[in-house]
Amino acid sequence: MSNPIDRLNKIYECIENIEFIVDDKSIKVTQSIEDRIIKPAIRMNIIRIAEQFNKLKDDNEFEILEAFKKEDLRGISAVRNYIAHDYDSTDDIIIEDVIRYNLPIFKETIKKIFSKY
């Protein structure tokens, strides 16, 4: 069983991976989501984020999970399932929303948790 902080570190790392991919000044978020090489990397990191949250749930790490909004956790899980089960027709607008709005919230929440430990 992994330490919950290790799981949060993995989530944080995936968020930073996505930020690195889309932070290239020559390419915008929308373009990177549509790029046939970059797109799978972004999606795989989103899947990894959702998997780590699922593992926290499976490990009964409810104290940590309570730091996140329930709708955000449900949302990342739904996006993960959407990507994993309907990969070819996944709506890029949903992925863009996750990158622009959800990942920064997750990152800030994880920073707050890290500051407690």
matplotlib code that plots the C-alpha trace (Angstrom):
import matplotlib.pyplot as plt

x = [0.0, 1.3, 1.6, -1.2, 1.4, 3.1, -0.2, -0.7, 2.9, 2.0, -1.1, 0.9, 3.6, 0.9, -0.5, 3.0, 3.5, 0.3, 1.4, 4.8, 3.1, 0.7, 3.0, 5.1, 4.8, 4.5, 1.4, -1.8, -3.9, -6.4, -3.7, -2.0, -5.2, -5.7, -2.1, -1.9, 1.3, 0.6, -3.0, -2.4, 0.2, -2.3, -5.0, -2.8, -1.8, -5.5, -6.2, -3.2, -4.6, -8.0, -6.4, -4.5, -7.7, -9.4, -6.5, -6.9, -10.5, -9.8, -7.2, -9.9, -7.9, -11.1, -9.4, -7.3, -10.2, -12.3, -10.0, -11.2, -14.7, -16.8, -18.0, -14.4, -13.5, -16.6, -15.8, -12.2, -13.4, -16.1, -13.5, -11.2, -13.9, -14.9, -11.3, -10.7, -13.9, -14.6, -11.1, -11.7, -14.6, -13.6, -14.7, -11.6, -13.6, -14.0, -10.3, -9.6, -11.9, -10.2, -6.8, -7.9, -10.2, -9.9, -6.2, -5.3, -7.8, -6.3, -2.8, -3.7, -5.5, -2.5, -0.2, -2.3, -2.2, 1.6, 1.9, 0.2, 2.7]
y = [0.0, 3.4, 6.3, 8.9, 11.6, 9.6, 9.4, 13.1, 13.6, 11.5, 13.6, 16.7, 15.4, 14.6, 18.1, 19.5, 17.2, 18.6, 22.2, 21.5, 20.2, 23.1, 25.8, 25.9, 29.5, 28.5, 26.3, 27.1, 24.8, 24.3, 23.4, 21.0, 19.2, 18.8, 17.8, 14.0, 13.5, 15.7, 14.7, 11.2, 12.4, 14.9, 12.3, 9.6, 12.1, 12.8, 9.1, 8.7, 11.6, 9.9, 6.5, 8.0, 9.5, 6.1, 4.5, 7.1, 6.1, 2.4, 3.0, 4.8, 8.0, 10.0, 12.7, 13.6, 13.3, 15.6, 18.4, 18.2, 19.1, 16.0, 17.2, 17.7, 14.2, 12.8, 15.0, 13.7, 10.2, 10.7, 12.3, 9.3, 6.9, 9.0, 9.0, 5.3, 4.0, 6.4, 7.5, 8.3, 10.6, 12.4, 16.0, 18.2, 21.0, 18.8, 18.1, 21.8, 22.7, 20.1, 21.7, 25.3, 24.9, 21.7, 21.0, 24.3, 23.6, 20.2, 21.6, 24.3, 21.8, 19.5, 22.3, 23.1, 19.4, 19.3, 22.4, 20.5, 17.6]
z = [0.0, -1.0, 1.4, 0.7, 0.4, -2.3, -4.2, -3.9, -5.2, -8.2, -8.9, -8.5, -10.9, -13.5, -13.2, -13.7, -16.7, -18.3, -17.4, -19.0, -22.1, -22.6, -21.2, -24.4, -25.5, -29.1, -28.7, -27.0, -24.8, -27.5, -30.1, -27.7, -27.0, -30.8, -31.5, -32.3, -30.4, -27.4, -27.0, -25.8, -23.3, -21.8, -21.6, -20.1, -17.3, -16.6, -16.4, -13.9, -11.8, -11.6, -10.8, -7.9, -6.5, -6.8, -4.9, -2.1, -1.9, -2.0, 0.8, 2.9, 2.9, 3.5, 5.5, 2.5, 0.1, 2.1, 1.2, -2.3, -3.5, -4.1, -7.5, -8.6, -7.6, -9.4, -12.4, -12.8, -12.4, -15.1, -17.4, -16.8, -17.7, -20.8, -22.0, -21.3, -22.8, -25.6, -26.5, -30.2, -29.7, -26.5, -26.6, -26.5, -24.9, -21.8, -21.6, -22.0, -19.1, -16.9, -17.8, -17.3, -14.3, -12.4, -12.4, -10.8, -8.1, -7.5, -7.4, -4.9, -2.6, -2.7, -1.8, 1.2, 2.2, 1.8, 4.0, 6.8, 6.7]

ax = plt.figure().add_subplot(projection="3d")
ax.plot(x, y, z, "-o")
ax.set_aspect("equal")
plt.show()
